[in-house]
């Protein structure tokens, strides 16, 4: 096996100081002289996709790709390896949100920061989401949440905390009367048309730092969890935002949020849609989301029991399989 480390130099834990990270990697492998590794530092958004694909396609052996960054870098790695059977993925949570790693529990994040765990850990098959020609591992969304994701990222770069940025951005869109849009939605052939504030298609439950609206989602169960947030008055929507982002959609007014499971979701609108796939933004009038079961081999520290996930913060039973 060979190891390829992809480093995002502007990730939160790095902040341009790449040398200490590279030094940590080289010091680790000096203890294991028989193991081979390479390091690639990204220079711009998505520049690693073609590099990783070429690197692995030329190898007859297994290559474990280590994403040292956040959700954006993991997105790049997923899109690089999706069709390569000899690729494995390890995610080192160096970013500001690390949405996928949140699935494994905030208390377990430190396990993914261990080079020993990531180099010697076993892999487990994980599902991913196809949307057009792109692939994500966390979620797809359209509407308020996608707009909030876009504007919230801008505010976060100016120093406002992640969750506050997203929440305030969502409330701003609601106050400006931009919450509702008419969508045509097809969920495994079932057609649902109407005005919705948000459409979320989840493979994993979390985004941001402490938000987990898709509390039913598991990234290894072979299905998508779909949440349709119907349009309502501004006051109702604003009041419901905190409960929704904390996975309490069942406690909201009946019919406000509907939950479905699916293998494929088609989404369209007569108006331009703002969409997000793992935080990457897209615009268009139609798209589809399809689950790709067990599409990647993901490194999971052996100390984590997947059967007991996700343990959502202070509500340890909610979100467990079958609960």
C-alpha positions in Angstrom: 0.0 0.0 0.0 1.1 3.6 -0.7 -0.1 6.7 1.1 -0.9 10.0 -0.6 -1.4 13.0 1.7 -3.3 15.9 0.2 -3.0 19.1 2.3 -5.2 22.2 2.1 -2.8 25.0 3.2 -5.7 27.4 4.2 -7.5 24.8 6.4 -8.4 26.1 9.9 -5.8 24.0 11.7 -3.1 24.9 9.2 -3.6 28.5 8.3 -0.8 28.6 5.8 1.7 26.8 8.1 2.3 23.7 6.0 5.8 22.9 7.1 4.8 21.6 10.6 2.2 19.3 9.0 4.7 17.9 6.5 7.2 17.6 9.3 4.8 15.6 11.4 4.1 13.2 8.5 7.8 12.7 7.7 8.7 12.1 11.3 5.9 9.5 11.5 7.1 7.6 8.5 10.7 7.6 9.7 9.6 5.1 12.2 8.3 2.9 9.4 11.0 3.0 6.7 9.4 0.3 4.6 6.3 2.3 3.9 6.0 4.7 1.0 4.2 8.0 0.9 3.9 11.2 -1.1 2.6 14.7 -0.2 0.7 17.1 -2.4 -0.2 20.7 -1.3 -3.2 22.1 -3.1 -2.8 25.5 -4.8 -6.4 26.4 -5.7 -9.9 25.0 -5.3 -10.3 21.5 -6.9 -6.8 21.4 -8.3 -6.1 18.1 -6.6 -8.9 16.2 -8.4 -7.0 15.5 -11.6 -3.7 15.0 -9.8 -5.1 12.3 -7.4 -6.9 10.5 -10.3 -3.7 10.3 -12.4 -1.6 9.3 -9.4 -3.8 6.4 -8.4 -4.6 5.3 -12.0 -0.9 4.7 -12.6 -0.6 2.3 -9.6 -1.2 -1.4 -9.4 -1.3 -1.3 -5.6 -3.8 0.2 -3.1 -3.4 3.9 -2.5 -4.8 5.4 0.7 -5.5 9.1 0.0 -5.4 11.3 3.2 -7.5 14.5 3.0 -5.8 16.9 5.5 -8.4 19.7 5.4 -12.1 20.1 5.8 -15.3 19.3 4.0 -14.2 21.0 0.8 -11.0 18.9 0.5 -12.9 15.7 1.3 -15.2 16.6 -1.6 -12.2 16.9 -3.9 -10.9 13.5 -2.8 -14.2 11.8 -3.2 -14.6 13.1 -6.7 -11.1 11.9 -7.5 -11.4 8.3 -6.4 -15.0 7.4 -7.1 -14.3 5.1 -10.0 -10.9 3.7 -8.8 -11.2 0.3 -7.0 -7.6 0.5 -5.6 -8.3 3.8 -3.7 -9.0 4.3 0.0 -10.0 7.5 1.7 -8.8 8.9 5.1 -10.2 12.2 6.4 -8.1 14.3 8.8 -10.4 16.9 10.3 -8.4 20.1 9.9 -11.2 22.3 8.5 -13.6 24.6 10.2 -16.6 22.3 10.1 -15.6 18.7 9.0 -19.2 17.8 8.4 -18.7 14.1 7.6 -16.5 13.4 10.6 -19.2 14.9 12.9 -21.3 11.8 12.1 -18.8 9.8 14.2 -19.4 12.0 17.3 -17.7 15.2 18.4 -15.9 13.2 21.1 -14.3 10.9 18.5 -12.9 13.7 16.3 -9.5 13.4 17.9 -9.3 9.8 16.8 -9.2 11.0 13.2 -6.3 13.4 13.9 -4.1 10.4 14.8 -1.7 9.5 12.0 -1.4 6.0 13.5 -5.1 5.5 13.3 -5.3 6.9 9.8 -2.4 4.9 8.4 -3.0 1.6 10.0 -6.8 1.8 10.5 -9.1 -0.6 8.6 -11.6 0.7 6.0 -15.4 0.4 6.0 -17.5 0.8 2.9 -19.4 4.1 2.8 -22.2 5.4 0.5 -21.8 8.6 -1.5 -24.3 10.8 -3.4 -24.2 11.5 -7.1 -25.6 14.8 -8.3 -25.0 15.3 -12.0 -21.3 14.7 -12.6 -20.3 15.5 -9.0 -20.2 13.3 -5.9 -20.7 14.2 -2.3 -20.6 12.2 0.9 -22.6 14.4 3.3 -25.7 16.0 1.7 -27.4 17.8 -1.2 -29.7 20.7 -0.6 -31.7 23.4 -2.3 -33.6 26.5 -1.0 -33.0 28.3 2.3 -30.3 26.0 3.5 -28.3 26.3 0.3 -28.6 30.1 0.2 -27.6 30.2 3.9 -24.6 28.0 3.2 -23.5 30.4 0.5 -23.9 33.6 2.4 -22.8 32.0 5.7 -19.5 31.0 4.2 -18.8 34.6 3.3 -19.6 35.8 6.9 -17.6 33.0 8.4 -14.5 34.2 6.4 -15.0 37.6 8.1 -14.8 36.0 11.6 -18.4 35.2 12.5 -18.6 31.6 14.0 -19.8 28.9 11.5 -23.2 28.0 13.1 -24.1 31.6 13.8 -23.2 32.6 10.2 -25.5 29.9 8.7 -28.4 30.6 11.1 -28.3 34.4 10.6 -28.0 34.0 6.8 -31.1 31.7 6.8 -33.1 34.1 8.9 -32.1 37.0 6.6 -33.4 35.1 3.5 -36.7 34.4 5.4 -37.1 38.0 6.4 -36.5 39.2 2.9 -39.3 37.0 1.6 -37.0 34.7 -0.3 -37.8 31.5 1.6 -40.3 29.8 -0.7 -39.8 28.4 -4.1 -42.0 26.0 -6.2 -40.3 22.7 -6.7 -41.2 19.6 -8.7 -39.8 16.6 -6.7 -39.7 13.0 -7.7 -38.8 10.6 -4.9 -38.2 7.1 -6.3 -41.0 7.8 -8.8 -43.4 9.5 -6.4 -44.2 13.0 -7.5 -44.5 15.8 -4.9 -45.0 19.4 -6.2 -45.4 22.5 -4.1 -43.8 25.5 -2.4 -41.0 24.6 0.0 -38.5 26.6 2.0 -35.9 23.9 1.8 -35.2 20.5 0.3 -32.5 18.4 1.9 -31.2 15.1 0.6 -28.9 13.6 3.3 -26.4 10.8 3.4 -25.1 11.9 6.8 -26.8 14.0 9.5 -24.6 17.0 10.2 -23.4 20.3 8.8 -21.7 23.2 10.5 -20.3 22.6 13.9 -23.4 21.7 16.0 -26.2 21.3 13.5 -27.7 17.9 12.6 -31.0 18.3 10.8 -30.9 14.9 9.1 -30.9 12.9 12.3 -32.1 9.8 10.6 -29.3 9.6 8.0 -26.5 7.0 8.1 -23.8 7.0 5.4 -23.7 3.2 5.1 -27.4 2.2 4.9 -27.7 2.4 1.2 -30.4 5.1 1.1 -30.9 8.8 1.1 -32.9 10.6 3.8 -35.1 13.4 2.2 -36.5 16.3 4.2 -39.0 18.7 2.7 -39.6 21.9 4.7 -42.9 23.4 3.5 -43.4 27.1 3.2 -45.0 28.9 6.1 -45.2 32.4 7.5 -42.0 34.2 8.3 -42.6 34.0 12.0 -43.2 30.3 11.8 -40.1 29.6 9.8 -37.9 31.7 12.0 -39.3 30.1 15.1 -38.7 26.6 13.7 -35.1 27.1 12.4 -33.4 26.2 15.8 -35.5 23.0 16.3 -35.0 21.9 12.7 -31.2 22.3 12.7 -31.1 20.3 16.0 -32.9 17.3 14.5 -36.2 18.0 16.2 -38.3 18.1 13.0 -40.8 15.6 14.5 -41.6 18.1 17.2 -42.6 20.8 14.8 -46.1 21.5 13.6 -47.5 18.4 11.8 -46.9 18.5 8.1 -44.3 21.3 8.2 -41.4 18.9 7.6 -41.8 15.6 5.8 -39.3 12.8 5.9 -38.8 10.2 3.2 -36.1 7.6 2.2 -35.1 7.1 -1.4 -32.5 5.7 -3.8 -33.0 8.6 -6.3 -34.5 12.1 -6.1 -35.2 14.3 -9.1 -35.5 18.0 -8.4 -36.6 20.8 -10.7 -38.1 24.3 -10.6 -39.3 26.9 -13.1 -37.0 29.4 -11.3 -33.3 29.2 -10.8 -32.4 27.0 -7.9 -29.5 27.6 -5.5 -28.1 24.1 -4.6 -25.3 22.8 -2.5 -23.5 19.5 -2.5 -21.2 19.1 0.6 -21.0 22.9 0.7 -20.1 23.3 -3.0 -22.6 25.5 -4.7 -24.4 25.0 -8.0 -27.2 26.8 -9.8 -29.7 25.5 -12.3 -33.3 24.5 -12.9 -33.0 20.8 -12.5 -30.8 18.1 -11.0 -31.0 14.6 -9.5 -29.5 12.9 -6.5 -28.7 9.2 -6.5 -27.2 7.1 -3.7 -24.2 5.0 -4.7 -24.0 2.3 -2.1 -20.6 1.3 -0.7 -18.8 3.3 -3.3 -15.7 4.2 -1.3 -13.6 2.5 1.3 -13.3 4.9 4.2 -10.8 4.7 7.1 -12.6 4.4 10.5 -10.6 4.2 13.7 -11.1 0.8 15.4 -12.3 2.4 18.6 -15.6 3.5 17.0 -18.6 1.2 17.0 -20.5 2.1 13.8 -23.6 0.2 15.1 -23.9 2.8 17.9 -23.8 5.9 15.6 -24.7 8.7 15.5 -24.8 9.6 19.2 -26.1 13.1 18.7 -24.5 15.2 21.4 -26.6 15.1 24.6 -29.3 12.9 23.1 -27.5 9.6 22.9 -30.4 7.5 21.8 -31.8 9.7 19.0 -30.6 8.9 15.5 -29.5 5.4 16.4 -30.4 2.8 13.8 -34.0 1.7 14.2 -34.8 4.4 16.8 
